[in-house]
Amino acid sequence: SSGINAEYGDRTIVTLDTEDQYQTFSLLEPMLRKPPALASSPVVNMPFITDTLLQQYYSLDAEVARELVGRGQKMTAKLRKDLDTISDKTGIPLKSCLRQYDNIKRIYKEVDEKDGKVSQNIQRYYGLSPSLCQQYAAIIYILDNRIDVAPRKIPNLTYPALVKCVVVLMSEWCPMSEGASDMDIDRAFLKELHSLKDRVSDSMLVGMINHGSEPLKNNPEYPKNFVSELRKFAVKLMSIGYSLVHTKDYTDIFIDLDEIILCPWASAGLSFSHLELGLSTLLSCYVTAVHNTGLHSTVPVFEKYLRCVSSCLLVLAHR
């Protein structure tokens, strides 16, 4: 009898403690949605606990975040209705999926249209860790620019790899003017990149590679098809760059890099290390060929484009 009473008493204590935690959380959640209110709240007056609560409340599951950005739409009511499907697919509880959806939507609304770097604006208002700020910034960038990352179109693109690629785009291709948002794309750069099409023809690019890669042709360390594949690689890669004129052209950037560049490269039997070599060879061939010519002024634009897509290609190929 005493054992039964003790067990019942333990259960009662656990039940009451659980109920108390739920009640406490119901008081805290409205403040978690507005972090400045949490910081000044008498309910939690210990900074360490406040910070821990924030980081956990705004944490993201990679599987859920990947599904949310891969749906090809902003934080709409329709997407919210799809959370049941996302929960079933990922195995993450629906309540957690709802929390993550609502947090993304809330942060997006808060930082949208603000000047400056998105991650800094998120950190300033929400006080999240650098990693979380970077993740939310990448998600917002994808949604705002409607970049297509549907899992069915690019199934092997993991969430960490996607975030890395987007961070590169945000740092490399955003406007350089002071206070400009890195959610925007540098239109001046895209215009300069597009203008290269009229100055550097495909045949000129192929000629640059033929001349610059001559020492590699008889080198037994490189596959026999390396130079021929690099020529095709370069023409296709620049074709993608030339097409980036409007936002709608930008939406398929990752799919294009995967389907048009990486898949043929792998099908030709060329490896990741060959990809690294190909990218560095392309740059050196171009820079050397235009040195002391009227095309020398195009080097900064070419380098800026190649630097960004090279980083993305290496991440996508290594995923």
C-alpha positions in Angstrom: 0.0 0.0 0.0 2.8 2.4 0.9 4.5 1.6 -2.4 1.4 2.3 -4.4 0.9 5.6 -2.6 4.5 6.6 -3.2 4.2 5.7 -6.9 0.9 7.7 -7.1 2.6 10.6 -5.3 5.5 10.6 -7.8 3.1 10.6 -10.7 1.2 13.5 -9.2 4.4 15.5 -8.7 5.4 14.8 -12.3 2.0 15.8 -13.6 1.8 19.0 -11.6 5.4 19.9 -12.7 4.5 19.3 -16.4 1.4 21.4 -16.1 3.4 24.1 -14.5 5.9 24.1 -17.3 3.2 24.3 -19.9 1.6 27.2 -18.1 5.0 29.0 -17.9 5.6 28.4 -21.6 2.2 29.8 -22.5 3.3 33.0 -20.7 6.7 33.0 -22.4 5.7 32.2 -26.0 4.2 35.6 -26.9 7.4 37.2 -25.7 9.5 34.7 -27.6 7.8 36.0 -30.7 9.0 39.5 -29.8 12.4 39.0 -28.2 12.8 42.6 -27.0 9.8 42.0 -24.7 11.4 38.8 -23.4 14.6 40.6 -22.5 12.7 43.1 -20.3 10.3 40.5 -18.8 10.4 39.8 -15.0 9.3 36.2 -15.8 12.8 35.3 -17.0 15.4 37.6 -15.6 18.5 35.4 -16.3 20.2 36.3 -19.6 21.6 32.7 -20.1 18.1 31.1 -19.8 16.6 33.8 -22.1 19.2 33.1 -24.7 18.8 29.3 -24.5 15.0 29.7 -24.9 15.4 31.9 -27.9 17.9 29.6 -29.7 15.7 26.5 -29.1 12.5 28.2 -30.0 13.9 29.5 -33.3 15.8 26.3 -34.1 15.3 24.7 -37.5 15.2 21.1 -38.5 17.2 20.7 -41.7 14.5 18.3 -43.2 11.6 20.7 -42.5 13.5 23.8 -43.7 14.5 21.9 -46.9 10.9 21.0 -47.6 9.6 24.5 -46.9 12.0 26.3 -49.3 11.5 23.5 -51.9 7.8 24.2 -52.3 8.3 27.1 -54.6 6.2 29.6 -52.7 6.4 32.1 -50.0 4.9 31.6 -46.5 1.3 31.3 -47.7 -1.8 29.7 -46.2 -1.6 27.0 -48.8 1.9 26.1 -47.7 0.7 26.1 -44.1 -1.9 23.5 -45.0 0.9 21.3 -46.5 2.6 21.0 -43.1 0.7 17.8 -42.5 2.4 16.3 -45.5 5.8 17.7 -44.5 5.4 16.3 -41.0 4.6 12.9 -42.4 7.5 13.0 -44.8 10.1 14.2 -42.3 8.9 12.5 -39.2 9.0 15.8 -37.4 5.9 16.5 -35.2 3.3 18.8 -36.8 3.5 21.2 -33.9 7.3 21.6 -34.5 6.7 22.1 -38.2 4.1 24.8 -37.4 6.5 26.6 -35.1 9.2 26.6 -37.7 6.8 27.8 -40.4 5.5 30.6 -38.2 9.0 31.7 -37.2 10.2 31.9 -40.8 7.1 33.9 -41.7 7.5 36.2 -38.7 11.2 36.9 -39.3 10.6 37.4 -43.1 7.9 40.0 -42.3 10.2 41.7 -39.8 13.3 42.1 -42.0 11.6 42.4 -45.4 12.4 45.8 -47.1 15.0 46.7 -44.5 18.3 48.0 -45.7 21.6 46.3 -44.8 22.5 42.7 -44.4 19.6 40.4 -43.5 21.5 38.3 -41.1 22.6 41.4 -39.1 19.0 42.7 -39.0 17.8 39.3 -37.7 20.6 39.3 -35.1 19.8 42.8 -34.0 16.1 42.1 -33.4 16.0 38.5 -32.5 19.4 37.9 -30.9 19.9 34.6 -32.6 23.2 32.8 -33.0 25.3 33.6 -36.2 24.4 30.1 -37.6 20.7 30.6 -37.1 20.8 34.1 -38.5 22.6 32.8 -41.6 20.1 30.1 -42.1 17.1 32.4 -41.8 18.7 34.9 -44.1 19.4 32.1 -46.7 15.7 30.9 -46.5 14.4 34.5 -46.9 16.7 35.0 -49.9 15.4 31.9 -51.6 11.8 32.8 -50.9 12.2 36.5 -51.9 14.0 35.7 -55.1 11.8 32.7 -55.9 14.8 30.4 -56.4 13.6 27.0 -57.5 15.1 24.3 -55.2 12.3 21.7 -55.5 13.6 18.4 -54.2 12.1 16.6 -57.2 14.2 18.8 -59.6 17.5 18.7 -57.6 17.0 15.8 -55.1 20.5 15.5 -53.9 20.8 19.1 -52.7 20.9 19.0 -48.9 19.9 21.8 -46.7 23.4 22.6 -45.4 24.7 22.7 -49.0 21.9 24.9 -50.0 22.6 27.4 -47.2 26.3 27.5 -48.1 25.5 28.2 -51.8 22.9 31.0 -51.0 25.3 32.6 -48.5 27.9 32.8 -51.4 25.3 34.4 -53.7 24.3 36.9 -51.0 27.9 38.0 -50.4 29.1 38.0 -54.0 26.1 39.2 -56.1 24.4 41.8 -53.9 24.6 45.5 -54.5 27.9 47.0 -53.2 26.4 50.4 -52.3 26.4 51.3 -48.6 23.3 50.2 -46.7 22.0 48.1 -49.6 20.1 44.9 -48.8 21.8 41.7 -49.6 18.4 40.3 -50.5 18.7 42.2 -53.8 20.7 41.2 -56.8 23.3 43.6 -58.2 21.6 44.6 -61.5 24.6 46.5 -62.7 26.8 43.4 -62.3 24.3 41.3 -64.2 24.1 43.9 -67.0 27.9 43.9 -67.3 27.9 40.1 -67.3 25.3 39.9 -70.0 27.3 42.4 -72.1 30.3 40.0 -72.2 28.3 37.9 -74.7 28.8 40.6 -77.3 32.5 40.9 -76.6 33.6 37.3 -75.9 32.1 34.8 -78.4 32.0 31.1 -77.8 34.7 30.5 -80.4 37.0 33.1 -78.6 36.4 31.3 -75.3 37.2 28.0 -76.8 40.4 29.5 -78.4 41.5 30.8 -75.0 41.1 27.3 -73.5 42.9 25.6 -76.4 45.9 27.9 -76.1 46.0 28.1 -72.3 45.6 24.4 -71.6 48.1 23.2 -74.2 50.6 21.9 -71.6 47.8 19.7 -70.1 47.0 17.8 -73.4 49.9 15.4 -73.2 50.1 15.2 -69.4 49.3 11.6 -68.3 48.0 12.9 -65.0 44.9 14.3 -66.7 42.2 12.4 -68.6 42.4 12.6 -72.3 39.0 14.2 -72.5 39.8 16.9 -69.9 40.4 19.7 -72.3 37.6 18.8 -74.7 35.1 18.6 -71.8 36.5 21.9 -70.3 35.7 23.7 -73.6 32.1 22.5 -73.5 32.0 23.2 -69.8 33.1 26.8 -70.3 30.7 27.6 -73.0 27.7 26.3 -71.0 28.8 28.0 -67.8 29.1 31.4 -69.5 25.7 30.8 -71.3 24.1 30.5 -67.8 25.8 33.8 -66.8 24.7 35.6 -70.0 21.1 34.6 -69.3 20.9 36.2 -65.9 19.2 39.4 -66.9 15.9 39.4 -65.1 14.8 37.9 -61.7 12.9 35.1 -63.5 16.1 34.0 -65.2 17.7 33.8 -61.7 15.2 31.3 -60.3 16.8 28.2 -61.9 20.4 29.0 -61.0 21.0 25.9 -58.9 19.1 23.6 -61.2 21.0 24.9 -64.2 24.4 24.4 -62.5 23.4 20.9 -61.6 21.8 19.8 -64.8 23.8 21.7 -67.4 27.2 21.7 -65.8 27.7 19.0 -63.2 25.7 16.1 -64.7 27.5 16.2 -68.1 30.9 16.7 -66.3 30.3 13.6 -64.1 28.9 11.6 -67.1 32.2 12.3 -68.9 34.0 10.4 -66.1 35.5 13.6 -64.6 35.9 13.8 -60.8 35.6 16.5 -58.1 39.4 17.2 -58.3 39.1 17.6 -62.0 36.3 20.1 -61.4 38.5 22.2 -59.2 41.3 22.0 -61.8 38.9 22.9 -64.6 37.6 26.0 -62.8 41.1 27.3 -62.0 42.2 26.5 -65.5 39.3 28.4 -67.1 40.1 31.5 -65.0 43.8 31.4 -65.8 43.2 30.8 -69.5 40.8 33.8 -69.7 43.0 36.2 -67.7 46.1 35.3 -69.7 44.4 35.5 -73.0 42.9 39.0 -72.5 46.0 40.5 -70.9 47.2 43.6 -72.7 44.1 43.5 -75.0 40.9 45.6 -75.1 39.2 42.8 -73.2 41.3 43.3 -70.1 38.6 45.5 -68.6 36.3 42.5 -68.6 38.4 40.5 -66.1 36.8 41.9 -62.9 33.3 40.9 -64.1 34.5 37.5 -65.3 36.3 36.8 -62.0 33.3 37.9 -60.0 31.0 35.6 -61.9 33.4 32.6 -61.9 34.3 33.1 -58.2 30.6 32.7 -57.2 29.6 29.9 -59.5 32.8 28.0 -58.7 32.0 28.1 -55.0 28.5 26.9 -55.7 29.6 24.2 -58.1 32.1 22.8 -55.6 29.5 22.7 -52.8 26.9 21.1 -55.1 29.4 18.5 -56.4 30.6 17.7 -52.9 27.2 17.3 -51.3 
